[in-house]
Amino acid sequence: MHALLLTLCLLAAAPTPRFPQGTARMEPGPAPHGLPDWDVKRCAECHPAQVESWRNSGHANARIDDVFQVAITEDRPAWCVQCHAPLARNLERGALPPDSSTEEHGVTCAGCHAALGDARATPGMPCAGCHQFGFPVLNGSGQRVRLSATQWQQDTVGEWTRWRDQFHDTRHCTDCHMPRGDHGLGGTRRTESLKAALVVEQTRGALRISTREVGHGFPTGDVMRWVSVEVANEPLFESPRTVATFGRRLEVRAWPGESLPHLGAVEDSRLRPGETRRVPVPEGARYARIVYHLVSREQEDSGLYPAGLSRLVLWAAPVQARPPSKDKEHEP
């Protein structure tokens, strides 16, 4: 588990347009309209609705989020914090002082809107680099030497680009994640959005699972996320049995095009856009559910995360009775 957390947190060292100096603090350009700085309170004076929506988003609370706080308990926090709070100066793990500024809590307005000199971002997606980067390649001393150009730790932008090109869709990331300019930035911290994206149909002894209006893998983003299909004999799922998973399996190994071994995905069973997966339901199972996991199985098994913190139930229902077989229909 420690090695996985370490690798996940190394993403902050990526020299992206939003984080040009890796683990260094992001230094934004001048604030707009002659304002003296990028203080969120100043932004709220002209954009109160956007700021209020942002305050309840996963971005605003990216550092103080409970899942993230648990994740950095066993690792060097600076590598993680500078991505989750790019303007932070306090890089210590643990709870922040009560008087900490909003810049210490998460990604503020400057994280997405500030100009960064001659740094070039993907057109219309200034934060694409936060959701598209390779696995860290480490030397024998465990130091990061570069990010892999062949194995993507996060490939959300690439997944969306391939989907857009295949289906000739003209929508952008913001069309789904910021409808009508909503700065709540829907994602894994909006359970209702995840539920709306999932389509489940019960058929003869199986579940047919697909996604609706999702232009990337499901789940996407952090490699620790995965989805389980579970069955049980009682509605509280006190003793659930997992019958299928959608996610990625990681290993440290040598990869083509890289001289040093590093962590990468050796298996990818996530749902693709437009794909329908048929999952058989064992005979005798009375209930089924689909659970979205925010952390890896190893992290859940460690006991660091209460189940209610890391698992989101997206769908649950009694299993429909199977129709009688033809042999039983003709039994006397």
C-alpha positions as CSV (number, residue, x, y, z in Angstrom):
1,M,0.0,0.0,0.0
2,H,2.8,2.4,0.9
3,A,4.4,2.0,-2.6
4,L,1.1,2.7,-4.3
5,L,0.4,5.8,-2.2
6,L,3.9,7.0,-2.9
7,T,3.4,6.6,-6.7
8,L,0.0,8.3,-6.6
9,C,1.3,11.3,-4.8
10,L,4.3,11.7,-7.2
11,L,1.9,13.1,-9.8
12,A,2.4,16.5,-8.3
13,A,5.9,16.5,-9.5
14,A,4.8,16.6,-13.1
15,P,6.0,19.7,-14.9
16,T,2.7,20.7,-16.4
17,P,1.5,24.2,-17.4
18,R,-0.4,24.5,-14.2
19,F,2.5,23.2,-12.1
20,P,5.5,24.2,-14.1
21,Q,8.1,23.6,-11.4
22,G,6.9,20.2,-10.2
23,T,6.7,20.3,-6.4
24,A,7.3,24.0,-6.3
25,R,4.5,26.3,-5.4
26,M,2.5,27.5,-8.4
27,E,3.3,31.2,-9.2
28,P,0.3,32.8,-11.0
29,G,0.6,35.8,-13.3
30,P,-1.0,39.2,-12.5
31,A,-4.6,39.2,-11.3
32,P,-7.1,40.6,-13.8
33,H,-8.6,44.1,-14.0
34,G,-5.8,45.6,-12.0
35,L,-6.6,43.7,-8.8
36,P,-3.7,43.4,-6.4
37,D,-3.9,39.6,-6.0
38,W,-5.9,36.4,-6.6
39,D,-7.6,36.3,-3.3
40,V,-10.9,34.4,-3.6
41,K,-12.7,37.1,-1.6
42,R,-11.9,39.6,-4.4
43,C,-13.2,37.2,-7.1
44,A,-16.4,36.8,-5.1
45,E,-17.1,40.6,-5.3
46,C,-17.8,40.3,-9.0
47,H,-18.6,36.6,-9.3
48,P,-20.5,35.6,-6.2
49,A,-22.5,32.8,-7.7
50,Q,-19.5,31.1,-9.2
51,V,-17.5,31.4,-6.0
52,E,-20.3,30.0,-3.9
53,S,-20.7,27.0,-6.2
54,W,-16.9,26.5,-6.2
55,R,-16.8,26.5,-2.4
56,N,-18.8,23.2,-2.3
57,S,-16.8,21.6,-5.0
58,G,-14.2,18.8,-4.8
59,H,-11.6,21.3,-6.1
60,A,-12.1,23.8,-3.3
61,N,-11.6,21.1,-0.7
62,A,-9.1,18.9,-2.6
63,R,-6.6,19.1,0.3
64,I,-8.9,18.9,3.3
65,D,-11.0,16.1,1.8
66,D,-11.1,13.2,4.2
67,V,-10.1,10.6,1.6
68,F,-7.0,12.7,0.6
69,Q,-6.1,13.3,4.2
70,V,-6.0,9.6,4.9
71,A,-4.0,9.0,1.8
72,I,-1.1,11.2,2.8
73,T,-0.7,9.8,6.3
74,E,2.0,7.4,5.2
75,D,3.7,9.5,2.5
76,R,5.7,12.7,2.0
77,P,2.8,15.2,1.7
78,A,4.5,17.9,-0.4
79,W,4.3,15.7,-3.5
80,C,0.5,15.5,-3.1
81,V,-0.3,18.9,-1.7
82,Q,1.2,20.9,-4.5
83,C,-1.3,19.3,-6.9
84,H,-4.3,19.4,-4.5
85,A,-3.5,22.9,-3.3
86,P,-1.1,24.5,-5.9
87,L,-0.8,27.8,-4.0
88,A,-0.2,26.3,-0.6
89,R,2.8,27.2,1.5
90,N,2.2,24.9,4.4
91,L,3.1,21.4,3.1
92,E,2.8,19.5,6.4
93,R,0.5,16.6,6.7
94,G,-2.5,16.6,9.1
95,A,-5.2,19.1,9.9
96,L,-4.6,22.7,8.9
97,P,-4.6,25.5,11.5
98,P,-8.1,27.1,11.9
99,D,-7.0,30.4,10.4
100,S,-5.6,28.8,7.2
101,S,-6.3,30.6,3.9
102,T,-8.5,29.1,1.2
103,E,-5.3,28.6,-0.9
104,E,-4.2,26.0,1.7
105,H,-7.5,24.1,1.3
106,G,-7.6,23.3,-2.4
107,V,-7.5,24.6,-5.9
108,T,-8.6,28.2,-5.9
109,C,-9.6,30.5,-8.8
110,A,-6.0,31.2,-9.8
111,G,-5.4,27.4,-10.2
112,C,-7.5,27.5,-13.4
113,H,-7.8,31.1,-14.5
114,A,-4.3,32.6,-13.9
115,A,-2.0,33.2,-16.8
116,L,1.4,31.5,-16.4
117,G,3.7,33.4,-18.6
118,D,4.5,31.5,-21.8
119,A,3.1,28.2,-20.5
120,R,0.9,26.7,-23.1
121,A,-2.2,24.7,-22.2
122,T,-4.5,22.7,-24.3
123,P,-7.0,25.1,-26.0
124,G,-10.1,25.5,-23.9
125,M,-8.7,23.2,-21.2
126,P,-6.2,25.1,-19.1
127,C,-6.1,22.3,-16.5
128,A,-5.7,19.4,-18.9
129,G,-2.3,18.7,-17.4
130,C,-3.9,17.9,-14.1
131,H,-5.8,15.0,-15.6
132,Q,-3.3,13.7,-18.2
133,F,0.1,12.5,-17.1
134,G,2.4,9.5,-17.1
135,F,3.5,7.2,-14.3
136,P,6.6,8.4,-12.5
137,V,9.8,6.7,-13.6
138,L,12.2,6.3,-10.7
139,N,15.9,5.6,-10.5
140,G,17.5,3.1,-8.2
141,S,17.4,5.5,-5.3
142,G,13.7,6.0,-5.7
143,Q,14.0,9.5,-7.1
144,R,11.7,10.6,-9.9
145,V,13.6,11.2,-13.1
146,R,10.7,11.8,-15.5
147,L,7.1,10.8,-16.2
148,S,6.5,7.9,-18.5
149,A,5.6,8.7,-22.1
150,T,4.1,5.3,-22.7
151,Q,2.1,4.5,-19.6
152,W,-0.5,7.0,-18.5
153,Q,-1.3,7.3,-14.8
154,Q,-4.2,9.5,-15.7
155,D,-5.5,9.4,-19.3
156,T,-8.8,11.2,-18.9
157,V,-8.1,13.8,-21.6
158,G,-6.7,11.2,-24.0
159,E,-9.8,9.0,-23.4
160,W,-12.1,11.9,-24.1
161,T,-10.1,13.0,-27.2
162,R,-10.3,9.5,-28.7
163,W,-14.0,9.3,-28.0
164,R,-14.6,12.7,-29.5
165,D,-12.7,11.8,-32.7
166,Q,-14.4,8.5,-33.0
167,F,-18.0,9.8,-32.6
168,H,-17.3,13.3,-34.1
169,D,-18.7,14.9,-31.0
170,T,-18.2,18.6,-30.6
171,R,-18.8,18.9,-26.9
172,H,-16.0,19.9,-24.5
173,C,-15.2,18.8,-21.0
174,T,-17.0,21.8,-19.6
175,D,-20.2,20.9,-21.3
176,C,-20.7,18.0,-18.9
177,H,-18.6,19.0,-15.9
178,M,-19.6,22.7,-15.9
179,P,-23.1,22.9,-17.4
180,R,-24.3,26.6,-17.6
181,G,-21.0,27.6,-16.0
182,D,-21.5,25.6,-12.9
183,H,-18.3,25.9,-10.8
184,G,-19.3,23.0,-8.7
185,L,-17.3,20.9,-11.2
186,G,-19.2,17.6,-11.1
187,G,-17.1,14.5,-10.6
188,T,-16.5,11.8,-8.0
189,R,-17.6,14.1,-5.2
190,R,-21.0,14.5,-6.8
191,T,-22.6,11.1,-6.2
192,E,-25.8,12.2,-8.1
193,S,-23.6,12.7,-11.2
194,L,-22.1,9.3,-11.0
195,K,-25.5,7.7,-10.5
196,A,-26.9,9.6,-13.5
197,A,-24.0,8.3,-15.7
198,L,-24.6,4.7,-14.9
199,V,-27.2,2.5,-16.8
200,V,-28.2,-0.8,-15.3
201,E,-30.7,-3.2,-16.9
202,Q,-31.7,-6.6,-15.5
203,T,-32.0,-9.4,-18.0
204,R,-32.3,-13.2,-17.7
205,G,-29.8,-14.0,-15.0
206,A,-27.5,-11.0,-15.6
207,L,-27.0,-7.3,-15.4
208,R,-26.3,-5.2,-18.5
209,I,-24.2,-2.3,-17.4
210,S,-23.2,0.7,-19.5
211,T,-22.8,4.5,-19.1
212,R,-24.8,7.4,-20.4
213,E,-23.2,10.5,-21.9
214,V,-19.7,9.6,-20.6
215,G,-16.9,10.4,-23.0
216,H,-14.1,8.6,-21.1
217,G,-13.5,5.4,-19.2
218,F,-15.6,4.5,-16.2
219,P,-14.1,5.0,-13.7
220,T,-11.5,7.5,-15.0
221,G,-8.8,9.6,-13.3
222,D,-7.0,8.3,-10.2
223,V,-5.7,4.8,-10.7
224,M,-7.0,3.7,-7.3
225,R,-10.6,4.1,-8.3
226,W,-12.6,1.0,-9.3
227,V,-16.1,-0.3,-9.5
228,S,-17.5,-3.5,-8.0
229,V,-20.6,-5.5,-8.9
230,E,-21.8,-7.2,-5.7
231,V,-24.5,-9.7,-4.8
232,A,-25.9,-10.7,-1.4
233,N,-28.8,-12.7,0.1
234,E,-30.0,-9.9,2.3
235,P,-30.7,-6.2,1.6
236,L,-28.1,-4.7,4.0
237,F,-25.2,-6.5,2.1
238,E,-23.6,-7.5,5.4
239,S,-21.8,-10.4,3.5
240,P,-21.6,-9.2,-0.1
241,R,-19.9,-11.2,-2.8
242,T,-18.1,-9.4,-5.6
243,V,-18.9,-10.9,-9.0
244,A,-17.2,-8.4,-11.3
245,T,-14.9,-5.4,-11.1
246,F,-14.1,-2.5,-13.5
247,G,-10.7,-1.0,-12.9
248,R,-7.0,-1.2,-13.5
249,R,-4.4,-3.7,-12.2
250,L,-0.9,-2.3,-11.6
251,E,2.5,-3.8,-11.6
252,V,6.1,-2.5,-11.5
253,R,7.9,-3.9,-14.6
254,A,9.9,-2.9,-17.6
255,W,7.9,-1.2,-20.4
256,P,8.7,-0.7,-24.1
257,G,10.3,2.6,-24.7
258,E,11.5,3.1,-21.1
259,S,14.9,2.2,-19.8
260,L,13.8,1.9,-16.1
261,P,11.0,-0.2,-14.7
262,H,8.1,1.7,-13.2
263,L,4.5,1.2,-12.1
264,G,2.0,0.7,-14.9
265,A,-1.3,-0.9,-15.8
266,V,-1.1,-4.5,-16.9
267,E,-4.9,-4.9,-17.1
268,D,-7.7,-2.4,-17.8
269,S,-11.3,-3.7,-17.3
270,R,-13.0,-0.3,-17.1
271,L,-16.1,0.4,-19.1
272,R,-15.4,2.2,-22.4
273,P,-17.7,4.9,-23.7
274,G,-20.6,3.2,-25.6
275,E,-19.7,-0.3,-24.2
276,T,-22.3,-2.5,-22.5
277,R,-20.9,-5.2,-20.2
278,R,-23.0,-8.3,-19.3
279,V,-22.4,-9.5,-15.7
280,P,-24.0,-12.9,-14.8
281,V,-25.8,-12.9,-11.5
282,P,-25.2,-16.2,-9.6
283,E,-28.3,-18.3,-9.1
284,G,-29.8,-17.8,-5.7
285,A,-28.6,-14.2,-5.2
286,R,-31.4,-12.1,-4.0
287,Y,-29.9,-8.6,-4.2
288,A,-27.4,-6.8,-6.4
289,R,-25.6,-3.5,-6.2
290,I,-22.9,-1.5,-7.9
291,V,-20.3,0.3,-5.8
292,Y,-17.8,3.1,-6.8
293,H,-14.6,2.8,-4.8
294,L,-12.5,6.0,-4.3
295,V,-9.4,4.0,-3.1
296,S,-7.8,0.7,-4.0
297,R,-8.7,-2.6,-2.5
298,E,-5.3,-2.7,-0.6
299,Q,-6.1,0.7,0.9
300,E,-9.6,-0.4,1.9
301,D,-8.3,-3.6,3.4
302,S,-5.7,-1.6,5.5
303,G,-8.5,-0.4,7.7
304,L,-7.5,3.2,7.3
305,Y,-10.8,4.1,5.5
306,P,-14.2,3.6,7.0
307,A,-16.4,1.9,4.4
308,G,-18.8,4.9,4.2
309,L,-15.9,7.2,3.4
310,S,-14.4,5.4,0.4
311,R,-17.4,3.6,-1.1
312,L,-20.3,5.1,-3.0
313,V,-23.3,2.9,-3.8
314,L,-24.5,3.9,-7.2
315,W,-27.2,1.3,-7.8
316,A,-29.0,-1.4,-5.7
317,A,-32.0,-3.5,-6.3
318,P,-33.6,-6.9,-5.7
319,V,-32.6,-9.5,-8.3
320,Q,-35.4,-10.2,-10.6
321,A,-36.7,-13.8,-10.4
322,R,-35.5,-15.9,-13.3
323,P,-38.2,-17.3,-15.5
324,P,-38.7,-21.1,-15.1
325,S,-36.8,-23.3,-17.4
326,K,-38.6,-25.2,-20.1
327,D,-37.9,-28.5,-18.2
328,K,-39.5,-27.2,-15.0
329,E,-42.5,-25.8,-17.0
330,H,-43.4,-29.3,-18.1
331,E,-42.8,-31.0,-14.8
332,P,-46.0,-32.7,-13.4
